[in-house]
Amino acid sequence: MLVKNGNESNLWAGLAKSLAIVFIPFIFRLVCHENFSRRTEKMKKKTTSKKTRQTKKTPSLGLLLKKEVVKLGQQIGDLLPLEAQDIVAAIKQDHDSLRNYLGILKDTEKDMTERRRAYKAFAALLKSHSVSEEKAVYRPTADLAGREMHIKVAEGYVEHHVADDLMARIERTKDPMTWSAHANVLSENIEHHLKEEERDLLPLIRKTASAKKNMDMLAQFLFLRGQSQKKVTAKNAGVLKSVRG
């Protein structure tokens, strides 16, 4: 955490944001857990009218804690905009930020210094997004039914691998022509990947995953994204813009 000019308020603000990234997904997942609501309904059905009256008079410590956790979770959930409260929408936020750079990476008329600067911001987001998506989304889909979805996930892994290879080549080369050729192919590859994933895979995940599964994936995705992106700007923040504010 950087503290500029000894400004203590910046330190506390930064600490608060870091804590939020770690704890918001946990509490959000807890509140949205379907089993909690099921247990609550069962408790209501089994409780006699006498016990209900007694509970109203002297609520148990456990019940009070549950109420406070739910209230806190709702308050924290309200801090997240709707577009960050679903794994599919969160992924699309990253995709939109990645699209910010596709044009300049392919524009051979642009100054190389500008294109290289854009690539660094683009790569920081792409690397973090790919790792987070594979761990938080691709892996958990193995438990979901659907041959077509499993095929699309397998294709996603391959396309990520191709992108990783192209980025490694871009970062090794010093020749402008070679750099430009690889950057152009990378941008076309990513453009194709984003389009196919949004058209084919993401709708299948939204349709097949339960509410709990969706929230589990979202919580893990947000946590990994917050931990893995090294360079974050307003343009390449993706879903982190919603989480960090």
N, C-alpha and C positions, 0 to 999 in steps of 0.2 A: 504494500500500500504506500503510495507516495504522498508526502505531506509538503505542500508548497508554502514557502515563506513561514514555516512554523505555525501554520494556521491549524489550531487544535480542532476547530469545528469541522474542517475537511476530514480530519482523521476519524472523528465520530461518525460523520456522514458515510464515509467509505466503509467503516466497520459495520454500520447498520445495513448497508447494501449487501455486503458479503454474507452477513448472517441471514439476510432475507433469502438470498439465492440458495442457501443450504437448507433452511427450515421451511420455506413456503411450500416446496414440493411435498415434504413429509406431512405437514399438517393438511395440505390440500388433499392428499391421497387418503389420509385418515378420515376426513370428513366425508369424502365421496365413496368410501368403502361400503359396498352393498351389504355385507354381512352385518354391519353395525345396525342398519335400518331393519334388517330381518330380525335380529335379536331383540330390538326395541319393540317391534310389533308382537313378537311372541310373548314378551314380558307383559305387554298390555292385555293380551288375551287370557293369560294364565292368572293374572292378578285378580283376586276377589275384590268385591266392592268394599269390604271391610279393610283389607290391606291398602286399597287405593286411598281410602279416607285417612288411614294412619300415615301413609306416605306423604299425603298433602300436608298433614300437620307437622310431621318430623321427617323431612327428606333426608335420605342417607347421604353420606359423604361421597359415595361412588356416583350417585345420581347427580349431585351438585357438580362434581368434577366433569362428568360427561357433558352436562349443559354448558359449562364454561369452555370446554374444548370445542364443542360445536359452534358456540358463539364466536370464539376466537378464529376458528377456521373460516367461518362465514365472513368475518371482517377482513381476514387476509385474502380470501378468495375474491372479495370485492375490489381489492387493489389490482388484481390481474384483469386486463381487458378481456372481452369475450374471445378475441382471436387467439389468446394464449391459453384458453381453458379446454382445449381439445388437441390431441396429438397431431391430427391431420392438419388443423389450422396452424399449429405451431411450426410444423415442417414447411408449410407453404410460406410462412413469414420469412424463413431462411431462404427459400427459393426466390422470393421477390428481391431480397437483398443481393443474392448471387447474380440475378439478372441485371442489376445495376452496372455490372462490369463487363458483360459479354460484348457489348458494342465496342468499347475502347480496346479490348484485347484483340479484336478482329480488325481494327482500323489501322491499316498499314500506313495511312497518311499522318497519323498522330506521331508526335515526338516520342522517341524511344524512352526518354526519361519519364515522361508522363505514363506511358504504358507499363513500364516496370514498377512504378509507384502504385498504379492501380492493381497490378498483379499481386503485389505483396498483401494488400488489403483483401483481395479476392481469395487468395490462397489461405490466409488465416481463417477466414470464415469457412471455406470449403473443407479444409482438413478437420476442423472442429465438428462441422455438421456431419461429415461422413462417418467419423468415429462414433459420434453420439447416436446417429441413426442406426448404425449396425448393431451397437450394443443394446440400445433402448427400444428399438423397433423391429429390426430384421430378426434378431435372435428370438424374441418372444413370439413371433408369428409362427414359429415351429409348432407351438401348441394349438394353433388355430386350424380349423378344417378348411380345405380348399386347395386343390391341386394347382389351379391357375395362380393363386396367390403365392404359393411356394415357388412356382416357376418365375414369377416376376421378382420375387426376393432374390432368387439365384442370379437373375440378370442384373439386379441392382448391385450385388457384390462384385460382379465382373466389371460393370461400368465404373464402380469406385476404384477398382484395381487399375483399370486403364488410366483413370484420372491421376491416381497416385504416381504411376509410371511417367506420365507426361510432365507432371510437376517436378519430379526428380530430374528429368532431362532439362527442363527449363532452368532450374536452379543450378545446374552444372555448366551449362553452355555460356560462353562469352560472345560468340559470334551473333551479331544482330539478326542476320538472315535466318539462322537456325532457330534462334529464340522466337522470332516472329512466326515462323512456320509452326512450331510446337504450340505457341500460345493460341494461334488460330484454330488448330485442331482441338485443343483442350476446350476452348469456348464452344465449338460446335458439338463436341461430345457432351458437355454439360447441358447445353441447350436441349439436346435430344433427351438426355436423362431426366431432366426436370419435367419436360412435357409428357413423357411416357409414364413417369411415376405418378404424376397428378391425374392422368387420364385413366390408368389401369390399376396401379397398386393401392393408392391411398383410398379410393372409394371402397375397395374390397376390405381394407382394414377397418374402416369406419362401419361398414355393414356387418362384419363378422365379430369384431372384438366387443366384449361386454363392456358396460360402463366402468367396471372395476379395472379390467384389462387396459382400457383406454387411459384411465387416470394413472395407472401404474407406469405405463409407457411414457406418459407426459411428464410425470414427476422425475423419472430417471433421465429423460431427455433434457429437461431443463437443468437438472443438476450437472450432467456431463457437459452441456454447452457452457454453463457458467464457469466450469473448471478448466476447460480445454482451449478456449480461444485466447490466443496470446495478445493479439492486437485488435482492439474493439474501437470502432468509430461510429458516428451516427449513420454512415452509409452502409457499413458492413455488419451492423449489430444483429440483424435478423430478429429472432425471437427475444434476444437479450434486451432489446430496446423496450419491450413490454415488461420484462421482469425487473430490470434495473431502473426503469423510469427515466 
